Structure formats: C-alpha cells, structure tokens
Amino acid sequence: MFKTHKVGRDDSWEGVIVNKSRGMLDGSNMYHFVEIRIADDEPVKVRISRRLWKSVAVGDRIVKRPGADPAKG
C-alpha cells in the first residue's frame, strides 16, 4: 500500500524510485508519477514533470529541495 503525496513548494525529501506510471486521470491530460521509497518508509506516489519522468528509471535517486522542483539526484 502507498499513499499519494502532492509535492508542495516547501517540501524536502530524497528517495529511490521503485516504480513509474502515467495516466489520463481526467480524460484529457497525461499525468506522470513515480513511487519513491523514502528511507525505510512505505513508498510514496509523487507527481512529476514529463521531462523528469522520461529521464529517470527505476532505481534512480530523486531529490526534492524546498522551493525547487524534484530533480534526478
């Protein structure tokens, strides 16, 4: 089981990608998600940009700093 987390501008986290997915939740826009394992917690599902989604793979590290968008780390 995982929880969905909307990334806020002031959030800060770092983790490893365990799964990638995408979908048309509203029927007209494509949304890109990654499941991230942060430390020893359960995976967290986070929405990211298409550009970042295309550049990462399962096993890659992703970092989110306060005031910035998630980035490959």
Secondary structure, 3 states (H helix, E strand, C coil): CCEEECCCCCCCEEEEEEEEEEECCCCCCCEEEEEEECCCCCCEEEEECHHHHHHCCCCCEEEECCCCCCEEC
